[in-house]
Amino acid sequence: MALGAALGAASGAAPAAQQYDAIVIGAGHNGLTAAAYLARAGRSVLVLEARGVVGGACVTEEVIPGHRVSFTSYIASMLMPTVIRDLDLGRHGLRMVACDPILTVPLGGGEIIRWWADPERTAQEIARFSARDGAAFLEVDRKLKALAAYLQPFFLESPPDLAARGLDRLREGLRLIRRFRRIKGTEIGEMVQFLTGSLGEFLDRHFEAEPVKRMILANNVYGKHGGPYEPGSAVGLLFHLLAGGDHAVQGFNGHVMGGMGAVSGAMAAAARGFGAVIETDAPVARVDVADGRAQGVTLTDGRQFRADVVLSNADPKRTFLGLLSADELPEEFRRDIAAIKMGGPAAKLNIALSGEPTVIGRAADATPLERALLTIAPTLEGAQRCADIARFGDVPEELWIDCVIPSLVDDSLCPPGHHMLTCFIQYVPYHLREGTWDERREAFTDAIIAQIARHMPDLPGLILGRTMLTPLDLERIYGLTEGNIFHGDLHPGALFSMRPVPRWSQYRTPVRGLYLCGAGAHPGGGVTGAPGHNAAMQVLRDTKGLRRG
């Protein structure tokens, strides 16, 4: 114990608050990423997590004793290779097995279509339904990967600064020119179409067979409010073709051994290895501000910690409307934050099984990797109807359900012979028009299982335990305001320089020394590590030379 603290304790005075260079609120994967980079740069860092485990919404938890699964996020698709390499996550236990196929979509009547990791193999699969679509897929895949490559660098750097002036504005312009110096005029048009157009119109323009459109739809619009015929809904195709995984493969999807909690566990180990301190069961009550500058934080138990820099991994609404007093922010900024669209629209169902369920139409000789995925996706028109129904507070009868049986690839998750099923459910309203989620949870769970059972008929008889996370549960347990997994909807008006709001896209905030490092900042949601990386880089630029001795 320091001498001052000892004298304070002896005299009955409150102990002096501990001082750090930086405090990170929330040990989600982005908070851990930011902490690791700051600690690697020699800064003293404290991470404070409200729950008893690190990871935020990137965790592995039990459904019943001995049966673990990725409770919220569940497939690694856009984890930045730079982050994996810089933090040496492989040395800290991260191991991923590439999904192949990337998608398996049942079409009814025992028919299944698959999106394989190899585009040529996917084209052959598509040709069973349309030879024209098979050829079109290869051309579309080539073009989309080329466009995604132009966006890739922006994921690990700050977006263009719309508030820049003078020489800074010139530098921003030169940076954009460098990034796009090789882009063709036709590619600019295609990029604008993707950022502003609808997925449905794109698919209708390029493909003729409904099964092919459904398969491509199934790899898009995850976590979005809108349907596939709404502007901006095509951008997900580009995001899912960014490079990910250990080897920077475009369009990478991977099963994480040990579940997604292994990603957070590796990041936490890296941060601790660089010297960061991580405290769990330590909910933050407020960010302490004096004279417009962050001074540190106060926990709900009254403890205080001090730092020159505070980074919040919480979403923008929870950060600015919950952890700060209204008089510490400009009213216009608070209004802009309050207007961010949240409201779901996802739920998650996790099930422990006594055996592997049978899938209608699946080949008897399918490999474990081939049996691990099943995405029950509606048609384009059906998905649009789901979005429209959910928009007004009703639960659609037919939902988008992405099913993964990770235990087929990773037998460490449960006892031999048993299996785990995790299901992402799309187009579920946070605000219900009738009833509450607590009242409707069990009936909703039964309805989801019944829909899955149309494709896995023996599923109900295999269930040992189940846990449904409604949008309300995602908010209450994981701190996601209104259950929004992306900390705010992903649409053209809320991406790049517009995220979280215009003029404040550089991770800084109106409170000096307070930064946003979570998915509410550029480039947004998904388990990427990019917002945490970028926020840490911004802090290091802003505080160069200010490290404590």
C-alpha angles and dihedrals in degrees: 000000000000116000093244092051091048093051090047092052091047092052094046093247121137111268116255115264114258114250127224135169090237138009121202118203109213131019096228114137093270093049090050091048092052091047093050094051093046093048090047087057090056100261121139106241135189121193117198119198124186095207127066092248134051122240107069104212091351100079144125113223140165126264091187128352112299094009113102131175142162098278101195119001107034115173127050107226111142104025101147114248090216091059092047090051099040094050093038090229093173090063088052093056106273112146126166132188114207116243112241113202095033090203137015115192123187113217100188129259091063093296120135133184123199135201105213127200088242109072092208091056090048090051089053090050091050092048088068085071101029130358089201091055092049091059092041091054093059092050093046091046091052094048095045093049090051091052092045089053089061090054095044097084091053091062092069099041137053115279119249108295108237091188095055118125138192115347091358090060090050091050090051091052092050091049091055091048091052092049094050102029092115098043116117124228091247090052090053089057092048091049092052090048091054096046094048107020132084126260092224094057091046093052093044089052097050106030136045106188117084094215090056092050090049092051093052091044088055089064095053147058094035109169094003124132097216132073126244094267094059123099114269095022093115095065091085090070090062094044092052090054094059116117115268143162131042094309101041095245115177111241093012118174120181144183108229113222107237091020129273090305086075088067091054091041092055091047092049090049090050092049092049090046089059091049104266118147116223122196122189126196085038109122115187115229098188147347108246114229131185125180091350095306130107111246100178137284142288120218125219089253090058099254116138131208126188131214140154089230131040122188120194120209089181118103119272095258094049090045102045102026097035110032099037132059116246092242091060095067134053110262092232090055091050090051091051091050092047089053094058107119112242121147106130125253102188142068132188130217121194120190135186112212135197090218145354114292120233117243118212111241097013115135116252091231096050113139122240089257090053091049095048098078136055123161114194099203129172125226119272090263091046093052091050090051090050091053092048093049094048091047090071097045102267127122112236115235092227114046137186106254122184109197126196128179098195094173088074087068100028114038092182091081098075143000119295113283093017124101142201125226121194120187129194111204121202133204099028117147122233092204109055119207091213128028129345132281091245089057095044102037098099096043090047090051091050090051092051092049090049091053092049090047090065085072098027102038097179094049099101093056093052099055116120097167140347139198122195119200109197120191087265091054091050087056097044099042104031101028095242106150108238088351094287108160093196098049088244135005119291110232134129092270091056104043136092110346091008096060121134090351133327116280092022103068097112095082089255120113136203087267107078112237093019117111135181113228104166137087091286087074128065128326093020137215136356128077096290107123086220100118091048092048094047095046091051091050090051091050091050091050092048096046101038109152094012097098114130117250 
